[in-house]
Amino acid sequence: MIPLSGGVLLAAAIVASPALWLSLVEQTMPIDVALTRYFIVLAIAWIGLSILVDLTTPSTTVRVESEEQPEEQENHPGT
């Protein structure tokens, strides 16, 4: 999963929303503390969602089957 995908950014914003609210709206928390919390949550959300996607989606492995056909002999003995 891409670290800056919409799902990861949204999940991090939801989890860190109390800190962002306190910083941006009520202005009772410094912005650097709120952004630090957001980036920490962003890393955790990326790891968590990546593991979740790996566990829930089937693995797509490409299996190459070689069909061996018997080689035809051009020179037949006895002809």
N, CA, C and O of each residue as an XYZ file, in Angstrom:
316
protein
N       0.840     -1.162      0.000
C       0.000      0.000      0.000
C       0.895      1.238      0.000
O       1.937      1.263      0.656
N       0.491      2.231     -0.718
C       1.254      3.467     -0.832
C       1.067      4.296      0.438
O      -0.063      4.464      0.898
N       2.154      4.817      1.014
C       2.031      5.557      2.265
C       1.164      6.819      2.170
O       0.538      7.209      3.156
N       1.122      7.445      1.021
C       0.329      8.662      0.882
C      -0.976      8.429      0.135
O      -1.476      9.328     -0.540
N      -1.525      7.238      0.252
C      -2.805      6.961     -0.392
C      -3.930      7.590      0.435
O      -3.742      7.948      1.598
N      -5.061      7.710     -0.169
C      -6.190      8.362      0.488
C      -6.645      7.654      1.742
O      -6.990      8.303      2.730
N      -6.651      6.332      1.719
C      -7.093      5.576      2.884
C      -6.189      5.769      4.084
O      -6.662      5.897      5.214
N      -4.892      5.789      3.839
C      -3.930      5.971      4.935
C      -4.035      7.381      5.496
O      -4.044      7.564      6.713
N      -4.115      8.380      4.621
C      -4.227      9.761      5.078
C      -5.520      9.992      5.851
O      -5.528     10.708      6.852
N      -6.608      9.389      5.390
C      -7.890      9.550      6.063
C      -7.894      8.864      7.424
O      -8.379      9.426      8.406
N      -7.354      7.654      7.480
C      -7.301      6.938      8.759
C      -6.454      7.695      9.770
O      -6.821      7.782     10.942
N      -5.338      8.239      9.337
C      -4.486      9.006     10.241
C      -5.178     10.290     10.686
O      -5.050     10.691     11.843
N      -5.903     10.934      9.789
C      -6.608     12.160     10.155
C      -7.720     11.881     11.160
O      -7.963     12.682     12.063
N      -8.391     10.752     11.002
C      -9.466     10.406     11.944
C      -8.895     10.120     13.322
O      -9.432     10.584     14.328
N      -7.814      9.361     13.374
C      -7.231      9.010     14.669
C      -6.604     10.230     15.344
O      -6.705     10.378     16.562
N      -5.969     11.088     14.581
C      -5.299     12.257     15.143
C      -6.202     13.490     15.185
O      -5.728     14.582     15.496
N      -7.474     13.339     14.884
C      -8.366     14.493     14.821
C      -8.493     15.250     16.146
O      -8.598     16.476     16.106
N      -8.491     14.605     17.316
C      -8.546     15.415     18.541
C      -7.355     16.362     18.682
O      -7.526     17.512     19.085
N      -6.169     15.898     18.359
C      -4.989     16.759     18.445
C      -5.056     17.873     17.408
O      -4.696     19.014     17.697
N      -5.512     17.551     16.209
C      -5.635     18.584     15.176
C      -6.693     19.616     15.552
O      -6.516     20.805     15.287
N      -7.790     19.175     16.167
C      -8.843     20.083     16.606
C      -8.316     21.049     17.672
O      -8.539     22.258     17.607
N      -7.611     20.478     18.656
C      -7.069     21.316     19.726
C      -6.055     22.325     19.187
O      -5.937     23.433     19.711
N      -5.346     21.951     18.172
C      -4.323     22.841     17.623
C      -4.897     23.883     16.681
O      -4.537     25.058     16.765
N      -5.783     23.473     15.789
C      -6.258     24.381     14.744
C      -7.482     25.196     15.138
O      -7.622     26.341     14.709
N      -8.370     24.625     15.948
C      -9.615     25.318     16.272
C      -9.526     26.003     17.630
O      -9.720     27.213     17.741
N      -9.231     25.219     18.658
C      -9.197     25.789     20.000
C      -7.868     26.486     20.317
O      -7.800     27.301     21.237
N      -6.847     26.176     19.581
C      -5.506     26.748     19.717
C      -4.957     26.612     21.139
O      -4.337     27.533     21.672
N      -5.196     25.451     21.738
C      -4.661     25.169     23.070
C      -3.477     24.214     23.007
O      -2.871     23.908     24.035
N      -3.145     23.746     21.818
C      -2.004     22.854     21.627
C      -1.137     23.435     20.521
O      -1.662     23.903     19.511
N       0.173     23.415     20.690
C       1.042     23.910     19.617
C       0.896     23.061     18.343
O       0.691     21.849     18.412
N       1.004     23.714     17.197
C       0.821     23.027     15.918
C       1.887     21.962     15.698
O       1.601     20.938     15.076
N       3.104     22.169     16.188
C       4.149     21.173     15.978
C       3.860     19.882     16.743
O       4.223     18.800     16.281
N       3.224     19.979     17.883
C       2.848     18.778     18.639
C       1.754     18.022     17.893
O       1.804     16.796     17.796
N       0.771     18.741     17.368
C      -0.318     18.100     16.633
C       0.199     17.440     15.354
O      -0.219     16.333     15.015
N       1.100     18.110     14.649
C       1.635     17.513     13.422
C       2.534     16.320     13.726
O       2.559     15.353     12.965
N       3.267     16.381     14.825
C       4.080     15.223     15.224
C       3.187     14.030     15.504
O       3.478     12.912     15.077
N       2.097     14.269     16.225
C       1.150     13.174     16.493
C       0.542     12.646     15.194
O       0.369     11.438     15.030
N       0.220     13.553     14.276
C      -0.362     13.122     12.996
C       0.609     12.251     12.206
O       0.211     11.228     11.649
N       1.871     12.646     12.154
C       2.841     11.869     11.378
C       3.157     10.522     12.026
O       3.413      9.543     11.325
N       3.140     10.469     13.339
C       3.320      9.182     14.013
C       2.141      8.262     13.715
O       2.321      7.082     13.414
N       0.939      8.813     13.801
C      -0.259      8.026     13.492
C      -0.279      7.638     12.019
O      -0.759      6.560     11.669
N       0.239      8.508     11.151
C       0.305      8.194      9.724
C       1.166      6.963      9.483
O       0.789      6.087      8.705
N       2.312      6.887     10.138
C       3.189      5.721      9.980
C       2.521      4.458     10.517
O       2.599      3.400      9.893
N       1.871      4.566     11.664
C       1.194      3.406     12.243
C       0.027      2.955     11.364
O      -0.180      1.757     11.171
N      -0.738      3.919     10.829
C      -1.859      3.573      9.950
C      -1.371      2.922      8.668
O      -2.001      1.990      8.169
N      -0.253      3.404      8.127
C       0.289      2.808      6.906
C       0.709      1.365      7.150
O       0.403      0.483      6.348
N       1.403      1.123      8.247
C       1.829     -0.244      8.570
C       0.622     -1.130      8.816
O       0.555     -2.248      8.305
N      -0.328     -0.641      9.591
C      -1.512     -1.440      9.909
C      -2.361     -1.759      8.693
O      -2.791     -2.899      8.518
N      -2.603     -0.771      7.858
C      -3.412     -1.017      6.666
C      -2.675     -1.883      5.651
O      -3.304     -2.660      4.933
N      -1.357     -1.760      5.584
C      -0.591     -2.623      4.683
C      -0.686     -4.084      5.114
O      -0.851     -4.975      4.281
N      -0.581     -4.319      6.407
C      -0.722     -5.688      6.915
C      -2.137     -6.202      6.668
O      -2.322     -7.353      6.271
N      -3.130     -5.356      6.900
C      -4.521     -5.760      6.682
C      -4.781     -6.107      5.222
O      -5.450     -7.098      4.929
N      -4.259     -5.304      4.311
C      -4.440     -5.580      2.883
C      -3.733     -6.876      2.488
O      -4.268     -7.663      1.708
N      -2.538     -7.097      3.024
C      -1.810     -8.331      2.709
C      -2.535     -9.565      3.222
O      -2.496    -10.619      2.586
N      -3.192     -9.444      4.362
C      -3.894    -10.600      4.931
C      -5.234    -10.875      4.266
O      -5.680    -12.022      4.220
N      -5.876     -9.841      3.755
C      -7.225    -10.023      3.224
C      -7.285    -10.241      1.719
O      -8.256    -10.821      1.232
N      -6.301     -9.804      0.980
C      -6.349     -9.999     -0.466
C      -5.595    -11.276     -0.828
O      -4.545    -11.573     -0.258
N      -6.138    -12.016     -1.769
C      -5.437    -13.246     -2.160
C      -4.146    -12.909     -2.898
O      -4.061    -11.923     -3.630
N      -3.164    -13.745     -2.685
C      -1.909    -13.519     -3.384
C      -2.064    -13.913     -4.847
O      -2.682    -14.930     -5.161
N      -1.519    -13.131     -5.707
C      -1.616    -13.396     -7.139
C      -0.241    -13.819     -7.628
O       0.582    -12.994     -8.024
N      -0.022    -15.097     -7.591
C       1.237    -15.619     -8.090
C       1.015    -16.158     -9.489
O      -0.005    -16.781     -9.786
N       1.959    -15.912    -10.307
C       1.884    -16.372    -11.686
C       2.570    -17.720    -11.761
O       3.746    -17.861    -11.426
N       1.814    -18.703    -12.207
C       2.357    -20.044    -12.330
C       2.515    -20.360    -13.806
O       1.545    -20.378    -14.563
N       3.730    -20.603    -14.190
C       4.020    -20.907    -15.588
C       4.160    -22.407    -15.715
O       5.007    -23.036    -15.082
N       3.314    -22.949    -16.542
C       3.380    -24.389    -16.790
C       3.977    -24.594    -18.173
O       3.496    -24.054    -19.169
N       5.013    -25.369    -18.205
C       5.612    -25.658    -19.503
C       5.069    -26.993    -19.988
O       5.165    -28.016    -19.310
N       4.513    -26.947    -21.152
C       3.998    -28.172    -21.743
C       5.098    -28.767    -22.615
O       5.472    -28.217    -23.651
N       5.588    -29.881    -22.170
C       6.635    -30.527    -22.945
C       5.983    -31.452    -23.963
O       5.261    -32.387    -23.618
N       6.254    -31.168    -25.193
C       5.739    -32.002    -26.257
C       6.877    -32.904    -26.727
O       8.016    -32.459    -26.869
N       6.565    -34.148    -26.963
C       7.632    -35.039    -27.441
C       8.149    -34.561    -28.791
O       7.386    -34.210    -29.691
N       9.462    -34.560    -28.897
C      10.064    -34.134    -30.146
C       9.863    -35.210    -31.202
O      10.071    -36.397    -30.952
N       9.465    -34.783    -32.353
C       9.264    -35.727    -33.442
C      10.603    -35.972    -34.118
O      11.363    -35.052    -34.421
N      10.847    -37.216    -34.333
C      12.096    -37.561    -35.010
C      11.859    -37.534    -36.503
O      10.911    -38.135    -37.010
N      12.735    -36.827    -37.201
C      12.592    -36.730    -38.649
C      13.127    -37.980    -39.330
O      12.590    -38.419    -40.348
N      14.160    -38.538    -38.779
C      14.737    -39.736    -39.386
C      14.198    -40.956    -38.659
O      14.562    -41.233    -37.517
N      13.333    -41.670    -39.338
C      12.788    -42.891    -38.756
C      13.693    -44.060    -39.146
O      14.007    -44.246    -40.321
N      14.104    -44.836    -38.159
C      14.931    -45.991    -38.543
C      14.114    -46.995    -39.341
O      12.957    -47.282    -39.034
N      14.732    -47.495    -40.329
C      14.083    -48.521    -41.151
C      13.417    -47.972    -42.382
O      12.806    -48.742    -43.123
N      13.497    -46.679    -42.646
C      12.890    -46.157    -43.878
C      13.897    -45.838    -44.923
O      13.536    -45.391    -46.012
